[in-house]
């Protein structure tokens, strides 16, 4: 082993050295025009690429993570509070989601009910107009009283509409007319508030009670001669 180290040391000492008088490396100025043409033809990207925006986000995330680690390390009780806060927030979000779903279902059911009610009242009104085109206001009033006595709210609302239309317009009323057309034809715009209330009862989301229909009829009776 000693002989090996001696041979290696002798070899290193006998390695040729560069002569002290060797001429320095000569530097030649490059051809700027040729270099510019080569760069243009090769389309070399001469602008260094900058950092991506995701790198900034990663750096911020790492900094925040380190800050949280140091903060929680100094205050170990804070971790339990953070976990509890996240749990409470999750329950609040779940409750809000259930509330919104329930609210949407109630609105959907209410709209369906209102649509079905208004369609039913419209059909009853049209059938009543077709079956009794020459009924007088007095006959419609008798029909209204019978409907109210039987708690037939839909039929009573139809009879009330026809009683009002026949009372203020006459036999020229068509079953396709709206309440506004009845007011326009009769020029009884003083009944606008009562007619709006009637339309809400007919087309509203909730069906009125029998006493509400009877009270509205009394309002009309005081105004219609």
C-alpha positions in Angstrom: 0.0 0.0 0.0 2.9 2.4 0.8 4.5 1.6 -2.5 1.2 2.5 -4.3 1.1 5.9 -2.6 4.7 6.6 -3.5 4.2 5.8 -7.2 1.1 8.0 -7.3 3.0 10.9 -5.7 5.9 10.6 -8.1 3.5 10.6 -11.0 1.9 13.8 -9.9 5.2 15.5 -9.3 6.4 14.5 -12.8 3.2 15.8 -14.6 4.1 18.4 -17.2 3.5 21.9 -16.2 2.4 24.7 -18.6 5.4 26.8 -19.6 5.5 30.1 -17.9 6.2 31.9 -21.1 3.1 30.6 -23.0 1.3 33.3 -25.1 -2.1 34.5 -23.7 -5.3 33.5 -25.4 -6.2 35.9 -28.2 -9.7 37.3 -28.1 -11.4 38.1 -31.4 -14.3 40.5 -31.8 -17.4 38.7 -33.1 -19.2 39.8 -36.3 -22.3 41.6 -34.9 -24.2 41.5 -38.2 -23.6 37.8 -38.6 -24.6 37.1 -35.0 -27.8 39.1 -35.4 -28.7 37.2 -38.5 -28.1 33.9 -36.9 -30.3 34.8 -33.9 -33.1 36.1 -36.2 -33.1 33.0 -38.4 -32.9 30.5 -35.6 -35.6 32.4 -33.6 -33.8 32.0 -30.4 -35.6 33.4 -27.4 -33.4 36.2 -26.1 -35.6 37.3 -23.2 -35.2 35.3 -20.0 -38.5 33.7 -18.8 -40.0 35.3 -15.7 -41.6 33.5 -12.8 -45.1 32.1 -13.3 -48.0 33.6 -11.3 -48.5 30.2 -9.7 -45.0 30.5 -8.2 -46.2 33.6 -6.3 -49.2 31.7 -5.0 -47.0 28.8 -3.9 -44.6 31.2 -2.1 -47.5 32.8 -0.3 -49.0 29.4 0.6 -45.7 28.3 2.0 -45.3 31.5 4.0 -48.8 31.3 5.4 -48.2 27.6 6.3 -45.0 28.4 8.1 -46.7 31.3 10.0 -49.6 29.1 11.1 -47.2 26.4 12.2 -45.2 28.8 14.3 -48.4 30.4 15.7 -50.0 27.1 16.6 -46.7 25.8 18.0 -46.6 28.8 20.4 -50.4 28.5 21.2 -51.4 24.8 21.1 -54.8 25.6 22.6 -55.6 27.7 19.5 -55.7 24.6 17.3 -58.7 23.2 19.2 -60.5 26.5 18.7 -59.8 26.6 15.0 -61.1 23.0 14.6 -64.2 23.9 16.6 -64.8 27.0 14.5 -64.5 25.0 11.3 -67.0 22.5 12.7 -69.5 25.2 13.6 -69.1 26.8 10.2 -69.7 23.5 8.5 -72.9 23.0 10.5 -74.1 26.6 9.6 -73.4 26.0 5.9 -75.3 22.7 6.0 -78.3 24.4 7.8 -78.3 27.2 5.3 -78.3 24.7 2.4 -81.2 22.8 3.9 -83.1 26.0 4.5 -82.6 27.1 0.8 -83.7 23.7 -0.4 -86.8 23.8 1.8 -87.6 27.3 0.7 -87.3 26.4 -2.9 -89.6 23.3 -2.4 -92.2 25.5 -0.7 -92.1 28.1 -3.5 -92.4 25.4 -6.1 -95.4 23.7 -4.4 -97.0 27.1 -3.9 -96.6 28.0 -7.5 -98.1 24.7 -8.6 -101.0 25.1 -6.3 -101.6 28.7 -7.5 -101.4 27.6 -11.1 -103.8 24.7 -10.5 -106.2 27.0 -8.6 -106.2 29.7 -11.2 -106.7 27.2 -14.0 -109.6 25.6 -12.1 -111.3 28.9 -11.5 -110.8 30.0 -15.2 -112.3 26.7 -16.4 -115.3 27.0 -14.0 -115.8 30.6 -15.1 -115.7 29.7 -18.8 -118.1 26.8 -18.3 -120.4 29.0 -16.3 -120.4 31.6 -19.1 -121.1 29.0 -21.7 -123.9 27.3 -19.8 -125.7 30.5 -18.7 -124.9 33.3 -21.2 -128.2 35.0 -20.5 -128.3 34.8 -16.7 -129.2 38.1 -15.1 -127.2 39.6 -12.2 -129.9 38.4 -9.8 -129.6 34.8 -11.0 -125.8 35.0 -10.6 -126.3 36.3 -7.1 -128.5 33.3 -6.3 -125.9 31.0 -7.7 -123.3 32.8 -5.6 -125.3 32.3 -2.4 -125.8 28.6 -3.2 -122.0 28.1 -3.8 -121.2 29.9 -0.5 -123.7 27.7 1.4 -122.0 24.6 0.0 -118.5 26.0 0.8 -117.7 25.8 -2.9 -115.1 28.6 -3.0 -114.1 28.1 -6.6 -117.6 28.2 -7.8 -118.5 31.1 -5.6 -115.6 33.2 -7.0 -116.7 32.4 -10.6 -120.3 33.4 -9.7 -119.1 36.6 -8.1 -117.1 37.5 -11.2 -120.0 36.9 -13.5 -122.4 38.8 -11.2 -120.1 41.8 -11.2 -119.6 41.6 -15.0 -123.3 41.3 -15.7 -124.1 44.1 -13.2 -121.8 46.7 -14.6 -121.6 45.7 -18.3 -124.7 43.7 -19.2 -125.1 40.6 -21.4 -122.3 41.7 -23.8 -119.6 40.2 -21.4 -117.6 37.4 -23.0 -116.1 34.6 -21.0 -112.6 35.4 -22.4 -112.7 38.9 -20.9 -110.3 39.9 -18.1 -111.4 41.9 -15.1 -109.6 44.9 -16.5 -111.6 44.7 -19.7 -114.8 44.6 -17.6 -113.7 47.8 -15.8 -112.8 49.5 -19.1 -116.0 48.5 -20.8 -118.2 49.7 -17.9 -116.0 52.7 -17.1 -116.2 51.7 -13.4 -112.6 52.4 -12.5 -113.8 53.3 -9.0 -114.1 49.5 -8.5 -110.4 48.9 -9.2 -109.4 48.1 -5.6 -112.2 45.6 -5.1 -111.6 44.0 -8.5 -107.9 43.6 -7.7 -108.9 41.9 -4.5 -111.1 39.6 -6.4 -108.3 38.7 -8.8 -106.0 37.9 -5.9 -108.6 35.5 -4.5 -109.1 33.9 -7.9 -105.4 33.6 -9.0 -103.6 33.9 -5.7 -101.4 31.2 -4.2 -103.8 30.5 -1.3 -107.6 29.9 -1.5 -109.7 32.3 0.4 -112.2 31.3 3.1 -116.0 31.4 2.4 -116.4 34.4 4.7 -113.8 36.4 2.8 -115.7 35.8 -0.4 -118.9 36.8 1.3 -117.3 40.0 2.7 -116.0 41.0 -0.8 -119.4 40.5 -2.3 -120.9 42.9 0.3 -118.3 45.5 -0.7 -119.3 45.1 -4.3 -123.0 45.3 -3.4 -122.5 48.7 -1.7 -120.8 50.1 -4.8 -122.7 48.5 -7.6 -126.2 50.0 -8.2 
